[in-house]
Amino acid sequence: MFQPIIGTGGYLGWRVLENSEARQREQFENSPVIEREIEYFRENIANATSAEALVGDRRLLGVALGAFGLSDEINKGAFIQKILEGGTLVTTSFANRLNDPRFQEMAEVFSYGNLTDPDVSSEAFREDIIARYKTLEFERAVGDVDSDMRVAMNFRREIGDIAALAEQSERAAWFRIMGSPPLRELAATALNIPSEASQVDIDQQQEFFADRALSVFGSSSPAIFSDPDNVNQIIRRFFLNRQLESGPGALTPGIGALTLLQSSALGAVSSQNLFLSQF
């Protein structure tokens, strides 16, 4: 089995992963388990001409779900079939009523419930799903070692499209971030937004995120994440805040300054922000 290398975890582990990611991805994609599942998908996906047929073949379904980061749903066949058969064209469809956008994307790509039947026999469709599967399953393998790494990889992969969406609607972009559990987890942690914020009105939540982004990045728009430097900064803040949440150890960079800050009259958030500014 492939075992990702992430060093000691945390932000330093993230840097280790970034520097070795291309090589590790190659090793992962060439592993026997992944190669077997991909080959089976290539040879048999043309037979899945309906949602029922796809769900009825566990190996095909495993690759299909993995392509959208939904591998954990493999035992929910009836649930997945209902999502796929309902499509996405009607706003009240089952997929559109779910909060997780991954289900909507899968229903749209496979298109079993939409006006045009899925061309599951085409090479373009087949290779698109396989490429997605490789990417998302690698992230899952990393997440099996360190879940925070998977959250960060997911954010890095998805935030570009959301930044582009923000050019048309900042609110819609924030709602995309808030509606995706891993995206929200990273953004809320990095921006020091408490979990209790999820209990208030959704529009007020959006204001929390926008105000904190303005404070940290000088802009309230998710469009700032079209800049790779800002993406790197928010991921760095995520890992360092995670470190603060679990309690910094003696080897934590800047621990001496942080200890003095926390014992002073400064509030906890101010202490964290000053600590994070060192990186």
Secondary structure, DSSP 8 states (H G I E B T S, - for coil): ------TTSHHHHHHHHHHHHHHHHHHHHTSHHHHHHHHHHHHHGGG--SHHHHHH-HHHHHHHHHTTT-GGGTT-HHHHHHHHHH-SSSTTSHHHHSS-HHHHHHHHHH-TTSSS---TTSHHHHHHHHHHHHHHHHHHHHHHH-HHHHHHHHHHHHHHHHHHHHTT-HHHHHHHHHHSHHHHHHHHHHTT--GGGGGS-HHHHHHHHHHHHHHHHS-SSGGGGGSHHHHHHHHHHHHHHHHHHH---TTSTTHHHHHHHHTSSS-HHHHHHHHHTT-
